[in-house]
Amino acid sequence: MKKIIVSMILGSAFMASCGPKSTAVTGPKFTTAEHLAQGKTVFENSCNRCHALPNPEKHDDQGWIKTLSRMAPKAKLNDEQHQMVYDYLISVNKK
């Protein structure tokens, strides 16, 4: 019985460690021209690998939070890159 419980705990821990690592962006953080330019570069180079680049006006600020929270792990963005892409997208978004 102990072996089953230990196996279940270890299995659960292993599966949790395989999940997405990106934390949710909650709002703008980087606002300097340098960081926004880096965000644009990361956006263009990372997102364009798998699909055409979406128009920044496709989503409002909250929509980009949801989209990037789902896509950043697939693009293998670290938390700083995730934040910079978000900040770039909302800086050019007219919504």
Disulfide bonds with the S-S distance in Angstrom:
none
